[in-house]
């Protein structure tokens, strides 16, 4: 609550995602170079940390989703951000 000032200025999920730095950033340079999409990490690092880890540890619903996706591709941090 303190990191968002009581959610006063945040009106949507998209704004919260961007403020936390969990929005996706695509790396493109012309037509020949295209990198993998990554999270921007430009937002509040404390909020980002507070958002993604508890979702997996304390919710059975998200824990099941996490385990299902990790078993398919094995990328734990990418799945944390997705959840």
PDB file of N, CA, C and O in Angstrom:
ATOM      1  N   UNK A   1       0.830  -1.187   0.000  1.00  0.00           N
ATOM      2  CA  UNK A   1       0.000   0.000   0.000  1.00  0.00           C
ATOM      3  C   UNK A   1       0.872   1.248   0.000  1.00  0.00           C
ATOM      4  O   UNK A   1       0.555   2.221  -0.683  1.00  0.00           O
ATOM      5  N   UNK A   2       1.959   1.233   0.751  1.00  0.00           N
ATOM      6  CA  UNK A   2       2.809   2.418   0.852  1.00  0.00           C
ATOM      7  C   UNK A   2       3.504   2.731  -0.472  1.00  0.00           C
ATOM      8  O   UNK A   2       3.666   3.899  -0.825  1.00  0.00           O
ATOM      9  N   UNK A   3       3.905   1.717  -1.189  1.00  0.00           N
ATOM     10  CA  UNK A   3       4.614   1.930  -2.451  1.00  0.00           C
ATOM     11  C   UNK A   3       3.719   2.520  -3.538  1.00  0.00           C
ATOM     12  O   UNK A   3       4.222   3.127  -4.484  1.00  0.00           O
ATOM     13  N   UNK A   4       2.423   2.354  -3.421  1.00  0.00           N
ATOM     14  CA  UNK A   4       1.503   2.875  -4.444  1.00  0.00           C
ATOM     15  C   UNK A   4       0.726   4.093  -3.969  1.00  0.00           C
ATOM     16  O   UNK A   4      -0.167   4.572  -4.667  1.00  0.00           O
ATOM     17  N   UNK A   5       1.063   4.598  -2.780  1.00  0.00           N
ATOM     18  CA  UNK A   5       0.343   5.736  -2.200  1.00  0.00           C
ATOM     19  C   UNK A   5      -1.143   5.423  -2.056  1.00  0.00           C
ATOM     20  O   UNK A   5      -2.000   6.251  -2.364  1.00  0.00           O
ATOM     21  N   UNK A   6      -1.425   4.236  -1.591  1.00  0.00           N
ATOM     22  CA  UNK A   6      -2.812   3.830  -1.362  1.00  0.00           C
ATOM     23  C   UNK A   6      -3.607   3.628  -2.640  1.00  0.00           C
ATOM     24  O   UNK A   6      -4.835   3.705  -2.608  1.00  0.00           O
ATOM     25  N   UNK A   7      -2.959   3.375  -3.744  1.00  0.00           N
ATOM     26  CA  UNK A   7      -3.588   3.165  -5.058  1.00  0.00           C
ATOM     27  C   UNK A   7      -4.391   4.386  -5.520  1.00  0.00           C
ATOM     28  O   UNK A   7      -5.343   4.245  -6.288  1.00  0.00           O
ATOM     29  N   UNK A   8      -4.014   5.573  -5.059  1.00  0.00           N
ATOM     30  CA  UNK A   8      -4.734   6.791  -5.434  1.00  0.00           C
ATOM     31  C   UNK A   8      -4.678   7.075  -6.923  1.00  0.00           C
ATOM     32  O   UNK A   8      -5.700   7.398  -7.529  1.00  0.00           O
ATOM     33  N   UNK A   9      -3.510   6.961  -7.518  1.00  0.00           N
ATOM     34  CA  UNK A   9      -3.347   7.327  -8.921  1.00  0.00           C
ATOM     35  C   UNK A   9      -3.479   6.149  -9.881  1.00  0.00           C
ATOM     36  O   UNK A   9      -3.473   6.345 -11.096  1.00  0.00           O
ATOM     37  N   UNK A  10      -3.596   4.941  -9.363  1.00  0.00           N
ATOM     38  CA  UNK A  10      -3.665   3.751 -10.209  1.00  0.00           C
ATOM     39  C   UNK A  10      -5.126   3.406 -10.462  1.00  0.00           C
ATOM     40  O   UNK A  10      -5.879   3.116  -9.532  1.00  0.00           O
ATOM     41  N   UNK A  11      -5.516   3.441 -11.734  1.00  0.00           N
ATOM     42  CA  UNK A  11      -6.913   3.234 -12.109  1.00  0.00           C
ATOM     43  C   UNK A  11      -7.172   1.885 -12.794  1.00  0.00           C
ATOM     44  O   UNK A  11      -8.325   1.473 -12.920  1.00  0.00           O
ATOM     45  N   UNK A  12      -6.115   1.197 -13.236  1.00  0.00           N
ATOM     46  CA  UNK A  12      -6.327  -0.060 -13.964  1.00  0.00           C
ATOM     47  C   UNK A  12      -5.185  -1.035 -13.697  1.00  0.00           C
ATOM     48  O   UNK A  12      -4.156  -0.677 -13.124  1.00  0.00           O
ATOM     49  N   UNK A  13      -5.397  -2.275 -14.128  1.00  0.00           N
ATOM     50  CA  UNK A  13      -4.357  -3.299 -13.982  1.00  0.00           C
ATOM     51  C   UNK A  13      -3.134  -2.956 -14.821  1.00  0.00           C
ATOM     52  O   UNK A  13      -2.002  -3.230 -14.423  1.00  0.00           O
ATOM     53  N   UNK A  14      -3.369  -2.358 -15.980  1.00  0.00           N
ATOM     54  CA  UNK A  14      -2.258  -1.987 -16.866  1.00  0.00           C
ATOM     55  C   UNK A  14      -1.352  -0.950 -16.202  1.00  0.00           C
ATOM     56  O   UNK A  14      -0.129  -1.030 -16.315  1.00  0.00           O
ATOM     57  N   UNK A  15      -1.946   0.016 -15.515  1.00  0.00           N
ATOM     58  CA  UNK A  15      -1.156   1.032 -14.835  1.00  0.00           C
ATOM     59  C   UNK A  15      -0.336   0.411 -13.699  1.00  0.00           C
ATOM     60  O   UNK A  15       0.830   0.761 -13.514  1.00  0.00           O
ATOM     61  N   UNK A  16      -0.927  -0.489 -12.955  1.00  0.00           N
ATOM     62  CA  UNK A  16      -0.214  -1.145 -11.862  1.00  0.00           C
ATOM     63  C   UNK A  16       0.929  -1.998 -12.404  1.00  0.00           C
ATOM     64  O   UNK A  16       2.021  -2.006 -11.836  1.00  0.00           O
ATOM     65  N   UNK A  17       0.687  -2.705 -13.486  1.00  0.00           N
ATOM     66  CA  UNK A  17       1.714  -3.534 -14.119  1.00  0.00           C
ATOM     67  C   UNK A  17       2.887  -2.673 -14.570  1.00  0.00           C
ATOM     68  O   UNK A  17       4.043  -3.027 -14.337  1.00  0.00           O
ATOM     69  N   UNK A  18       2.600  -1.564 -15.202  1.00  0.00           N
ATOM     70  CA  UNK A  18       3.641  -0.669 -15.680  1.00  0.00           C
ATOM     71  C   UNK A  18       4.389  -0.025 -14.518  1.00  0.00           C
ATOM     72  O   UNK A  18       5.616   0.070 -14.551  1.00  0.00           O
ATOM     73  N   UNK A  19       3.670   0.417 -13.496  1.00  0.00           N
ATOM     74  CA  UNK A  19       4.291   1.050 -12.344  1.00  0.00           C
ATOM     75  C   UNK A  19       5.227   0.088 -11.610  1.00  0.00           C
ATOM     76  O   UNK A  19       6.250   0.504 -11.067  1.00  0.00           O
ATOM     77  N   UNK A  20       4.878  -1.183 -11.596  1.00  0.00           N
ATOM     78  CA  UNK A  20       5.713  -2.184 -10.939  1.00  0.00           C
ATOM     79  C   UNK A  20       6.871  -2.642 -11.828  1.00  0.00           C
ATOM     80  O   UNK A  20       7.782  -3.317 -11.349  1.00  0.00           O
ATOM     81  N   UNK A  21       6.847  -2.288 -13.108  1.00  0.00           N
ATOM     82  CA  UNK A  21       7.915  -2.701 -14.015  1.00  0.00           C
ATOM     83  C   UNK A  21       7.755  -4.116 -14.511  1.00  0.00           C
ATOM     84  O   UNK A  21       8.731  -4.751 -14.911  1.00  0.00           O
ATOM     85  N   UNK A  22       6.525  -4.625 -14.490  1.00  0.00           N
ATOM     86  CA  UNK A  22       6.270  -5.982 -14.967  1.00  0.00           C
ATOM     87  C   UNK A  22       5.717  -6.000 -16.390  1.00  0.00           C
ATOM     88  O   UNK A  22       5.301  -7.051 -16.879  1.00  0.00           O
ATOM     89  N   UNK A  23       5.708  -4.848 -17.056  1.00  0.00           N
ATOM     90  CA  UNK A  23       5.221  -4.791 -18.431  1.00  0.00           C
ATOM     91  C   UNK A  23       6.291  -5.340 -19.375  1.00  0.00           C
ATOM     92  O   UNK A  23       7.480  -5.317 -19.058  1.00  0.00           O
ATOM     93  N   UNK A  24       5.863  -5.828 -20.521  1.00  0.00           N
ATOM     94  CA  UNK A  24       6.755  -6.491 -21.464  1.00  0.00           C
ATOM     95  C   UNK A  24       7.401  -5.461 -22.383  1.00  0.00           C
ATOM     96  O   UNK A  24       6.736  -4.566 -22.904  1.00  0.00           O
ATOM     97  N   UNK A  25       8.705  -5.605 -22.570  1.00  0.00           N
ATOM     98  CA  UNK A  25       9.471  -4.727 -23.443  1.00  0.00           C
ATOM     99  C   UNK A  25      10.056  -5.593 -24.552  1.00  0.00           C
ATOM    100  O   UNK A  25      10.763  -6.565 -24.285  1.00  0.00           O
ATOM    101  N   UNK A  26       9.761  -5.236 -25.784  1.00  0.00           N
ATOM    102  CA  UNK A  26      10.308  -5.989 -26.912  1.00  0.00           C
ATOM    103  C   UNK A  26      11.521  -5.261 -27.453  1.00  0.00           C
ATOM    104  O   UNK A  26      11.516  -4.038 -27.596  1.00  0.00           O
ATOM    105  N   UNK A  27      12.548  -6.015 -27.749  1.00  0.00           N
ATOM    106  CA  UNK A  27      13.775  -5.434 -28.287  1.00  0.00           C
ATOM    107  C   UNK A  27      13.771  -5.620 -29.797  1.00  0.00           C
ATOM    108  O   UNK A  27      13.826  -6.743 -30.299  1.00  0.00           O
ATOM    109  N   UNK A  28      13.704  -4.504 -30.512  1.00  0.00           N
ATOM    110  CA  UNK A  28      13.731  -4.553 -31.974  1.00  0.00           C
ATOM    111  C   UNK A  28      14.697  -3.493 -32.470  1.00  0.00           C
ATOM    112  O   UNK A  28      14.730  -2.374 -31.959  1.00  0.00           O
ATOM    113  N   UNK A  29      15.467  -3.854 -33.455  1.00  0.00           N
ATOM    114  CA  UNK A  29      16.398  -2.918 -34.063  1.00  0.00           C
ATOM    115  C   UNK A  29      16.360  -3.122 -35.563  1.00  0.00           C
ATOM    116  O   UNK A  29      17.025  -4.016 -36.087  1.00  0.00           O
ATOM    117  N   UNK A  30      15.595  -2.310 -36.251  1.00  0.00           N
ATOM    118  CA  UNK A  30      15.487  -2.462 -37.691  1.00  0.00           C
ATOM    119  C   UNK A  30      14.769  -3.739 -38.055  1.00  0.00           C
ATOM    120  O   UNK A  30      13.822  -4.144 -37.381  1.00  0.00           O
ATOM    121  N   UNK A  31      15.218  -4.370 -39.114  1.00  0.00           N
ATOM    122  CA  UNK A  31      14.578  -5.606 -39.572  1.00  0.00           C
ATOM    123  C   UNK A  31      15.429  -6.840 -39.311  1.00  0.00           C
ATOM    124  O   UNK A  31      14.951  -7.965 -39.449  1.00  0.00           O
ATOM    125  N   UNK A  32      16.697  -6.634 -38.930  1.00  0.00           N
ATOM    126  CA  UNK A  32      17.580  -7.794 -38.819  1.00  0.00           C
ATOM    127  C   UNK A  32      17.755  -8.307 -37.391  1.00  0.00           C
ATOM    128  O   UNK A  32      18.121  -9.466 -37.199  1.00  0.00           O
ATOM    129  N   UNK A  33      17.505  -7.478 -36.402  1.00  0.00           N
ATOM    130  CA  UNK A  33      17.761  -7.886 -35.023  1.00  0.00           C
ATOM    131  C   UNK A  33      16.454  -7.856 -34.242  1.00  0.00           C
ATOM    132  O   UNK A  33      15.797  -6.820 -34.140  1.00  0.00           O
ATOM    133  N   UNK A  34      16.095  -8.995 -33.702  1.00  0.00           N
ATOM    134  CA  UNK A  34      14.908  -9.051 -32.862  1.00  0.00           C
ATOM    135  C   UNK A  34      15.234  -9.899 -31.645  1.00  0.00           C
ATOM    136  O   UNK A  34      15.549 -11.083 -31.769  1.00  0.00           O
ATOM    137  N   UNK A  35      15.156  -9.284 -30.459  1.00  0.00           N
ATOM    138  CA  UNK A  35      15.465  -9.986 -29.224  1.00  0.00           C
ATOM    139  C   UNK A  35      14.223 -10.566 -28.583  1.00  0.00           C
ATOM    140  O   UNK A  35      13.101 -10.311 -29.022  1.00  0.00           O
ATOM    141  N   UNK A  36      14.435 -11.346 -27.547  1.00  0.00           N
ATOM    142  CA  UNK A  36      13.317 -11.927 -26.808  1.00  0.00           C
ATOM    143  C   UNK A  36      12.624 -10.845 -25.993  1.00  0.00           C
ATOM    144  O   UNK A  36      13.286  -9.948 -25.472  1.00  0.00           O
ATOM    145  N   UNK A  37      11.302 -10.914 -25.877  1.00  0.00           N
ATOM    146  CA  UNK A  37      10.613  -9.958 -25.003  1.00  0.00           C
ATOM    147  C   UNK A  37      10.990 -10.203 -23.549  1.00  0.00           C
ATOM    148  O   UNK A  37      11.129 -11.348 -23.118  1.00  0.00           O
ATOM    149  N   UNK A  38      11.152  -9.130 -22.804  1.00  0.00           N
ATOM    150  CA  UNK A  38      11.509  -9.200 -21.393  1.00  0.00           C
ATOM    151  C   UNK A  38      10.663  -8.202 -20.617  1.00  0.00           C
ATOM    152  O   UNK A  38      10.035  -7.325 -21.210  1.00  0.00           O
ATOM    153  N   UNK A  39      10.643  -8.331 -19.292  1.00  0.00           N
ATOM    154  CA  UNK A  39       9.943  -7.319 -18.509  1.00  0.00           C
ATOM    155  C   UNK A  39      10.828  -6.073 -18.455  1.00  0.00           C
ATOM    156  O   UNK A  39      12.054  -6.171 -18.503  1.00  0.00           O
ATOM    157  N   UNK A  40      10.203  -4.916 -18.356  1.00  0.00           N
ATOM    158  CA  UNK A  40      10.961  -3.677 -18.460  1.00  0.00           C
ATOM    159  C   UNK A  40      11.808  -3.377 -17.222  1.00  0.00           C
ATOM    160  O   UNK A  40      12.894  -2.811 -17.356  1.00  0.00           O
ATOM    161  N   UNK A  41      11.351  -3.734 -16.035  1.00  0.00           N
ATOM    162  CA  UNK A  41      12.030  -3.453 -14.768  1.00  0.00           C
ATOM    163  C   UNK A  41      12.273  -1.959 -14.567  1.00  0.00           C
ATOM    164  O   UNK A  41      13.187  -1.585 -13.832  1.00  0.00           O
ATOM    165  N   UNK A  42      11.477  -1.099 -15.201  1.00  0.00           N
ATOM    166  CA  UNK A  42      11.644   0.336 -15.051  1.00  0.00           C
ATOM    167  C   UNK A  42      10.827   0.883 -13.888  1.00  0.00           C
ATOM    168  O   UNK A  42      10.980   2.045 -13.511  1.00  0.00           O
ATOM    169  N   UNK A  43       9.986   0.074 -13.336  1.00  0.00           N
ATOM    170  CA  UNK A  43       9.113   0.540 -12.269  1.00  0.00           C
ATOM    171  C   UNK A  43       9.711   0.369 -10.887  1.00  0.00           C
ATOM    172  O   UNK A  43      10.927   0.266 -10.729  1.00  0.00           O
ATOM    173  N   UNK A  44       8.866   0.342  -9.921  1.00  0.00           N
ATOM    174  CA  UNK A  44       9.232   0.261  -8.518  1.00  0.00           C
ATOM    175  C   UNK A  44       9.693  -1.165  -8.183  1.00  0.00           C
ATOM    176  O   UNK A  44       8.900  -2.105  -8.256  1.00  0.00           O
ATOM    177  N   UNK A  45      10.945  -1.324  -7.824  1.00  0.00           N
ATOM    178  CA  UNK A  45      11.482  -2.669  -7.596  1.00  0.00           C
ATOM    179  C   UNK A  45      10.897  -3.332  -6.357  1.00  0.00           C
ATOM    180  O   UNK A  45      10.767  -4.555  -6.313  1.00  0.00           O
ATOM    181  N   UNK A  46      10.546  -2.545  -5.358  1.00  0.00           N
ATOM    182  CA  UNK A  46       9.966  -3.105  -4.144  1.00  0.00           C
ATOM    183  C   UNK A  46       8.565  -3.646  -4.410  1.00  0.00           C
ATOM    184  O   UNK A  46       8.182  -4.698  -3.898  1.00  0.00           O
ATOM    185  N   UNK A  47       7.820  -2.919  -5.207  1.00  0.00           N
ATOM    186  CA  UNK A  47       6.477  -3.361  -5.573  1.00  0.00           C
ATOM    187  C   UNK A  47       6.538  -4.598  -6.455  1.00  0.00           C
ATOM    188  O   UNK A  47       5.741  -5.523  -6.295  1.00  0.00           O
ATOM    189  N   UNK A  48       7.491  -4.613  -7.393  1.00  0.00           N
ATOM    190  CA  UNK A  48       7.651  -5.775  -8.291  1.00  0.00           C
ATOM    191  C   UNK A  48       7.938  -7.031  -7.474  1.00  0.00           C
ATOM    192  O   UNK A  48       7.345  -8.083  -7.713  1.00  0.00           O
ATOM    193  N   UNK A  49       8.838  -6.919  -6.519  1.00  0.00           N
ATOM    194  CA  UNK A  49       9.191  -8.059  -5.682  1.00  0.00           C
ATOM    195  C   UNK A  49       8.005  -8.505  -4.832  1.00  0.00           C
ATOM    196  O   UNK A  49       7.775  -9.701  -4.654  1.00  0.00           O
ATOM    197  N   UNK A  50       7.260  -7.546  -4.313  1.00  0.00           N
ATOM    198  CA  UNK A  50       6.114  -7.865  -3.461  1.00  0.00           C
ATOM    199  C   UNK A  50       4.970  -8.498  -4.244  1.00  0.00           C
ATOM    200  O   UNK A  50       4.145  -9.200  -3.658  1.00  0.00           O
ATOM    201  N   UNK A  51       4.900  -8.269  -5.547  1.00  0.00           N
ATOM    202  CA  UNK A  51       3.775  -8.768  -6.331  1.00  0.00           C
ATOM    203  C   UNK A  51       3.950 -10.201  -6.822  1.00  0.00           C
ATOM    204  O   UNK A  51       3.005 -10.987  -6.764  1.00  0.00           O
ATOM    205  N   UNK A  52       5.128 -10.553  -7.301  1.00  0.00           N
ATOM    206  CA  UNK A  52       5.184 -11.845  -7.976  1.00  0.00           C
ATOM    207  C   UNK A  52       5.482 -13.042  -7.084  1.00  0.00           C
ATOM    208  O   UNK A  52       4.976 -14.130  -7.356  1.00  0.00           O
ATOM    209  N   UNK A  53       6.271 -12.893  -6.045  1.00  0.00           N
ATOM    210  CA  UNK A  53       6.579 -14.058  -5.221  1.00  0.00           C
ATOM    211  C   UNK A  53       5.408 -14.541  -4.359  1.00  0.00           C
ATOM    212  O   UNK A  53       5.157 -15.746  -4.333  1.00  0.00           O
ATOM    213  N   UNK A  54       4.679 -13.671  -3.654  1.00  0.00           N
ATOM    214  CA  UNK A  54       3.560 -14.154  -2.833  1.00  0.00           C
ATOM    215  C   UNK A  54       2.446 -14.805  -3.637  1.00  0.00           C
ATOM    216  O   UNK A  54       1.736 -15.670  -3.125  1.00  0.00           O
ATOM    217  N   UNK A  55       2.288 -14.404  -4.876  1.00  0.00           N
ATOM    218  CA  UNK A  55       1.226 -14.983  -5.694  1.00  0.00           C
ATOM    219  C   UNK A  55       1.420 -16.491  -5.846  1.00  0.00           C
ATOM    220  O   UNK A  55       0.449 -17.248  -5.869  1.00  0.00           O
ATOM    221  N   UNK A  56       2.650 -16.912  -5.949  1.00  0.00           N
ATOM    222  CA  UNK A  56       2.935 -18.331  -6.155  1.00  0.00           C
ATOM    223  C   UNK A  56       2.993 -19.080  -4.833  1.00  0.00           C
ATOM    224  O   UNK A  56       2.559 -20.229  -4.753  1.00  0.00           O
ATOM    225  N   UNK A  57       3.514 -18.456  -3.814  1.00  0.00           N
ATOM    226  CA  UNK A  57       3.695 -19.139  -2.534  1.00  0.00           C
ATOM    227  C   UNK A  57       2.416 -19.306  -1.736  1.00  0.00           C
ATOM    228  O   UNK A  57       2.283 -20.283  -0.999  1.00  0.00           O
ATOM    229  N   UNK A  58       1.475 -18.389  -1.858  1.00  0.00           N
ATOM    230  CA  UNK A  58       0.329 -18.378  -0.962  1.00  0.00           C
ATOM    231  C   UNK A  58      -1.013 -18.662  -1.625  1.00  0.00           C
ATOM    232  O   UNK A  58      -2.045 -18.608  -0.956  1.00  0.00           O
ATOM    233  N   UNK A  59      -1.028 -18.956  -2.895  1.00  0.00           N
ATOM    234  CA  UNK A  59      -2.279 -19.226  -3.574  1.00  0.00           C
ATOM    235  C   UNK A  59      -2.200 -20.576  -4.277  1.00  0.00           C
ATOM    236  O   UNK A  59      -1.366 -20.776  -5.160  1.00  0.00           O
ATOM    237  N   UNK A  60      -3.056 -21.480  -3.890  1.00  0.00           N
ATOM    238  CA  UNK A  60      -3.060 -22.821  -4.504  1.00  0.00           C
ATOM    239  C   UNK A  60      -3.385 -22.745  -5.989  1.00  0.00           C
ATOM    240  O   UNK A  60      -2.819 -23.487  -6.792  1.00  0.00           O
ATOM    241  N   UNK A  61      -4.291 -21.853  -6.351  1.00  0.00           N
ATOM    242  CA  UNK A  61      -4.673 -21.691  -7.765  1.00  0.00           C
ATOM    243  C   UNK A  61      -3.458 -21.314  -8.608  1.00  0.00           C
ATOM    244  O   UNK A  61      -3.209 -21.923  -9.649  1.00  0.00           O
ATOM    245  N   UNK A  62      -2.702 -20.312  -8.160  1.00  0.00           N
ATOM    246  CA  UNK A  62      -1.544 -19.854  -8.920  1.00  0.00           C
ATOM    247  C   UNK A  62      -0.388 -20.834  -8.827  1.00  0.00           C
ATOM    248  O   UNK A  62       0.421 -20.931  -9.750  1.00  0.00           O
ATOM    249  N   UNK A  63      -0.303 -21.559  -7.721  1.00  0.00           N
ATOM    250  CA  UNK A  63       0.744 -22.564  -7.578  1.00  0.00           C
ATOM    251  C   UNK A  63       0.559 -23.679  -8.609  1.00  0.00           C
ATOM    252  O   UNK A  63       1.533 -24.166  -9.182  1.00  0.00           O
ATOM    253  N   UNK A  64      -0.695 -24.082  -8.842  1.00  0.00           N
ATOM    254  CA  UNK A  64      -0.985 -25.103  -9.855  1.00  0.00           C
ATOM    255  C   UNK A  64      -0.635 -24.610 -11.248  1.00  0.00           C
ATOM    256  O   UNK A  64      -0.044 -25.345 -12.040  1.00  0.00           O
ATOM    257  N   UNK A  65      -0.997 -23.372 -11.549  1.00  0.00           N
ATOM    258  CA  UNK A  65      -0.666 -22.787 -12.855  1.00  0.00           C
ATOM    259  C   UNK A  65       0.850 -22.728 -13.020  1.00  0.00           C
ATOM    260  O   UNK A  65       1.378 -23.069 -14.079  1.00  0.00           O
ATOM    261  N   UNK A  66       1.546 -22.296 -11.973  1.00  0.00           N
ATOM    262  CA  UNK A  66       3.000 -22.201 -11.991  1.00  0.00           C
ATOM    263  C   UNK A  66       3.630 -23.561 -12.297  1.00  0.00           C
ATOM    264  O   UNK A  66       4.481 -23.673 -13.180  1.00  0.00           O
ATOM    265  N   UNK A  67       3.211 -24.584 -11.567  1.00  0.00           N
ATOM    266  CA  UNK A  67       3.789 -25.918 -11.756  1.00  0.00           C
ATOM    267  C   UNK A  67       3.503 -26.472 -13.151  1.00  0.00           C
ATOM    268  O   UNK A  67       4.362 -27.110 -13.758  1.00  0.00           O
ATOM    269  N   UNK A  68       2.294 -26.226 -13.655  1.00  0.00           N
ATOM    270  CA  UNK A  68       1.933 -26.715 -14.984  1.00  0.00           C
ATOM    271  C   UNK A  68       2.799 -26.081 -16.066  1.00  0.00           C
ATOM    272  O   UNK A  68       3.276 -26.782 -16.959  1.00  0.00           O
ATOM    273  N   UNK A  69       3.007 -24.780 -16.002  1.00  0.00           N
ATOM    274  CA  UNK A  69       3.786 -24.098 -17.032  1.00  0.00           C
ATOM    275  C   UNK A  69       5.268 -24.411 -16.901  1.00  0.00           C
ATOM    276  O   UNK A  69       5.953 -24.582 -17.909  1.00  0.00           O
ATOM    277  N   UNK A  70       5.778 -24.490 -15.665  1.00  0.00           N
ATOM    278  CA  UNK A  70       7.194 -24.827 -15.465  1.00  0.00           C
ATOM    279  C   UNK A  70       7.490 -26.227 -15.982  1.00  0.00           C
ATOM    280  O   UNK A  70       8.564 -26.468 -16.534  1.00  0.00           O
ATOM    281  N   UNK A  71       6.556 -27.149 -15.813  1.00  0.00           N
ATOM    282  CA  UNK A  71       6.793 -28.508 -16.306  1.00  0.00           C
ATOM    283  C   UNK A  71       6.877 -28.547 -17.833  1.00  0.00           C
ATOM    284  O   UNK A  71       7.505 -29.442 -18.398  1.00  0.00           O
ATOM    285  N   UNK A  72       6.247 -27.581 -18.498  1.00  0.00           N
ATOM    286  CA  UNK A  72       6.313 -27.535 -19.962  1.00  0.00           C
ATOM    287  C   UNK A  72       7.616 -26.935 -20.470  1.00  0.00           C
ATOM    288  O   UNK A  72       8.245 -27.491 -21.371  1.00  0.00           O
ATOM    289  N   UNK A  73       8.040 -25.771 -19.884  1.00  0.00           N
ATOM    290  CA  UNK A  73       9.218 -25.106 -20.446  1.00  0.00           C
ATOM    291  C   UNK A  73      10.370 -24.920 -19.471  1.00  0.00           C
ATOM    292  O   UNK A  73      11.480 -24.626 -19.916  1.00  0.00           O
ATOM    293  N   UNK A  74      10.168 -25.073 -18.169  1.00  0.00           N
ATOM    294  CA  UNK A  74      11.242 -25.050 -17.195  1.00  0.00           C
ATOM    295  C   UNK A  74      11.801 -23.685 -16.830  1.00  0.00           C
ATOM    296  O   UNK A  74      12.803 -23.616 -16.119  1.00  0.00           O
ATOM    297  N   UNK A  75      11.195 -22.595 -17.287  1.00  0.00           N
ATOM    298  CA  UNK A  75      11.703 -21.259 -16.997  1.00  0.00           C
ATOM    299  C   UNK A  75      10.939 -20.655 -15.825  1.00  0.00           C
ATOM    300  O   UNK A  75       9.898 -20.027 -16.015  1.00  0.00           O
ATOM    301  N   UNK A  76      11.451 -20.844 -14.627  1.00  0.00           N
ATOM    302  CA  UNK A  76      10.724 -20.478 -13.416  1.00  0.00           C
ATOM    303  C   UNK A  76      10.476 -18.979 -13.284  1.00  0.00           C
ATOM    304  O   UNK A  76       9.357 -18.577 -12.967  1.00  0.00           O
ATOM    305  N   UNK A  77      11.476 -18.148 -13.517  1.00  0.00           N
ATOM    306  CA  UNK A  77      11.294 -16.708 -13.343  1.00  0.00           C
ATOM    307  C   UNK A  77      10.315 -16.143 -14.364  1.00  0.00           C
ATOM    308  O   UNK A  77       9.532 -15.248 -14.045  1.00  0.00           O
ATOM    309  N   UNK A  78      10.354 -16.653 -15.571  1.00  0.00           N
ATOM    310  CA  UNK A  78       9.419 -16.201 -16.608  1.00  0.00           C
ATOM    311  C   UNK A  78       7.996 -16.542 -16.206  1.00  0.00           C
ATOM    312  O   UNK A  78       7.081 -15.749 -16.431  1.00  0.00           O
ATOM    313  N   UNK A  79       7.803 -17.696 -15.623  1.00  0.00           N
ATOM    314  CA  UNK A  79       6.485 -18.122 -15.171  1.00  0.00           C
ATOM    315  C   UNK A  79       6.035 -17.287 -13.967  1.00  0.00           C
ATOM    316  O   UNK A  79       4.850 -16.974 -13.845  1.00  0.00           O
ATOM    317  N   UNK A  80       6.968 -16.924 -13.076  1.00  0.00           N
ATOM    318  CA  UNK A  80       6.637 -16.053 -11.936  1.00  0.00           C
ATOM    319  C   UNK A  80       6.040 -14.747 -12.422  1.00  0.00           C
ATOM    320  O   UNK A  80       5.027 -14.288 -11.894  1.00  0.00           O
ATOM    321  N   UNK A  81       6.660 -14.150 -13.417  1.00  0.00           N
ATOM    322  CA  UNK A  81       6.185 -12.881 -13.963  1.00  0.00           C
ATOM    323  C   UNK A  81       4.819 -13.077 -14.632  1.00  0.00           C
ATOM    324  O   UNK A  81       3.931 -12.236 -14.493  1.00  0.00           O
ATOM    325  N   UNK A  82       4.658 -14.171 -15.346  1.00  0.00           N
ATOM    326  CA  UNK A  82       3.386 -14.420 -16.028  1.00  0.00           C
ATOM    327  C   UNK A  82       2.238 -14.595 -15.035  1.00  0.00           C
ATOM    328  O   UNK A  82       1.133 -14.099 -15.254  1.00  0.00           O
ATOM    329  N   UNK A  83       2.516 -15.306 -13.940  1.00  0.00           N
ATOM    330  CA  UNK A  83       1.475 -15.520 -12.924  1.00  0.00           C
ATOM    331  C   UNK A  83       1.187 -14.211 -12.231  1.00  0.00           C
ATOM    332  O   UNK A  83       0.342 -14.158 -11.338  1.00  0.00           O
TER     333      UNK A  83
END
